[in-house]
Amino acid sequence: MKKVINGVEYMSERFELSFKNKEVRMWFYLAVPAFIIGCIFIFYGEQKYQYIPLSVLVIAWTIFYIWRFFYRRKQKK
């Protein structure tokens, strides 16, 4: 539900930052393992493979935002 105040639309729903929120759960399911895998590569990997932790994080964020796009699109219908 949107409120219109002085010609500006505001969302009346608040974002719930708890594990009841499916988006927060999915972010933790992807971010925590990506962080752990990235740390393992940083501390135990060779110097020439230091791009791997960044690529793991980018892949995790990309998967999350693609999932979020389709999840929110499904919620609107």
LUMZAFI-632313 format. One record per residue (C-alpha): residue number from 1; residue in one letter; x, y, z. Coordinates in steps of 0.02 Angstrom, whole numbers, plus 50000, padded with zeros to 5 digits. Layout:
+-----+---------+-------+-------+-------+
! num ! residuo !     x !     y !     z !
+-----+---------+-------+-------+-------+
! NUM !       A !     X !     Y !     Z !
...
+-----+---------+-------+-------+-------+
//
This chain:
+-----+---------+-------+-------+-------+
! num ! residuo !     x !     y !     z !
+-----+---------+-------+-------+-------+
!   1 !       M ! 50000 ! 50000 ! 50000 !
!   2 !       K ! 50071 ! 50168 ! 49949 !
!   3 !       K ! 50042 ! 50337 ! 50029 !
!   4 !       V ! 50051 ! 50494 ! 49925 !
!   5 !       I ! 50110 ! 50648 ! 50019 !
!   6 !       N ! 50141 ! 50809 ! 49923 !
!   7 !       G ! 50149 ! 50712 ! 49759 !
!   8 !       V ! 50281 ! 50589 ! 49825 !
!   9 !       E ! 50239 ! 50405 ! 49846 !
!  10 !       Y ! 50295 ! 50320 ! 50007 !
!  11 !       M ! 50286 ! 50136 ! 50048 !
!  12 !       S ! 50184 ! 50106 ! 50205 !
!  13 !       E ! 50255 ! 49932 ! 50232 !
!  14 !       R ! 50412 ! 49920 ! 50336 !
!  15 !       F ! 50555 ! 49801 ! 50303 !
!  16 !       E ! 50566 ! 49668 ! 50438 !
!  17 !       L ! 50746 ! 49621 ! 50477 !
!  18 !       S ! 50718 ! 49449 ! 50554 !
!  19 !       F ! 50725 ! 49268 ! 50501 !
!  20 !       K ! 50536 ! 49271 ! 50475 !
!  21 !       N ! 50573 ! 49373 ! 50318 !
!  22 !       K ! 50614 ! 49256 ! 50174 !
!  23 !       E ! 50730 ! 49382 ! 50090 !
!  24 !       V ! 50837 ! 49396 ! 50248 !
!  25 !       R ! 50848 ! 49206 ! 50262 !
!  26 !       M ! 50900 ! 49187 ! 50081 !
!  27 !       W ! 51031 ! 49322 ! 50100 !
!  28 !       F ! 51106 ! 49230 ! 50250 !
!  29 !       Y ! 51097 ! 49063 ! 50160 !
!  30 !       L ! 51202 ! 49135 ! 50018 !
!  31 !       A ! 51311 ! 49265 ! 50106 !
!  32 !       V ! 51377 ! 49161 ! 50252 !
!  33 !       P ! 51439 ! 49014 ! 50146 !
!  34 !       A ! 51512 ! 49134 ! 50017 !
!  35 !       F ! 51603 ! 49227 ! 50155 !
!  36 !       I ! 51672 ! 49065 ! 50228 !
!  37 !       I ! 51728 ! 49000 ! 50058 !
!  38 !       G ! 51807 ! 49169 ! 50019 !
!  39 !       C ! 51902 ! 49169 ! 50185 !
!  40 !       I ! 51966 ! 48993 ! 50153 !
!  41 !       F ! 52031 ! 49045 ! 49982 !
!  42 !       I ! 52112 ! 49202 ! 50053 !
!  43 !       F ! 52202 ! 49113 ! 50195 !
!  44 !       Y ! 52244 ! 48947 ! 50114 !
!  45 !       G ! 52249 ! 48988 ! 49929 !
!  46 !       E ! 52398 ! 49036 ! 49826 !
!  47 !       Q ! 52435 ! 49218 ! 49786 !
!  48 !       K ! 52396 ! 49198 ! 49602 !
!  49 !       Y ! 52218 ! 49141 ! 49641 !
!  50 !       Q ! 52165 ! 49291 ! 49746 !
!  51 !       Y ! 52028 ! 49337 ! 49622 !
!  52 !       I ! 51926 ! 49184 ! 49675 !
!  53 !       P ! 51855 ! 49257 ! 49839 !
!  54 !       L ! 51791 ! 49411 ! 49747 !
!  55 !       S ! 51714 ! 49305 ! 49611 !
!  56 !       V ! 51628 ! 49194 ! 49742 !
!  57 !       L ! 51551 ! 49348 ! 49823 !
!  58 !       V ! 51496 ! 49421 ! 49656 !
!  59 !       I ! 51415 ! 49256 ! 49606 !
!  60 !       A ! 51324 ! 49243 ! 49774 !
!  61 !       W ! 51260 ! 49423 ! 49762 !
!  62 !       T ! 51205 ! 49396 ! 49582 !
!  63 !       I ! 51109 ! 49238 ! 49627 !
!  64 !       F ! 51027 ! 49327 ! 49774 !
!  65 !       Y ! 50970 ! 49478 ! 49673 !
!  66 !       I ! 50906 ! 49371 ! 49530 !
!  67 !       W ! 50808 ! 49266 ! 49655 !
!  68 !       R ! 50745 ! 49426 ! 49741 !
!  69 !       F ! 50687 ! 49499 ! 49575 !
!  70 !       F ! 50581 ! 49345 ! 49535 !
!  71 !       Y ! 50520 ! 49329 ! 49715 !
!  72 !       R ! 50458 ! 49509 ! 49722 !
!  73 !       R ! 50380 ! 49493 ! 49550 !
!  74 !       K ! 50287 ! 49339 ! 49610 !
!  75 !       Q ! 50230 ! 49432 ! 49768 !
!  76 !       K ! 50154 ! 49573 ! 49664 !
!  77 !       K ! 50043 ! 49450 ! 49568 !
+-----+---------+-------+-------+-------+
//
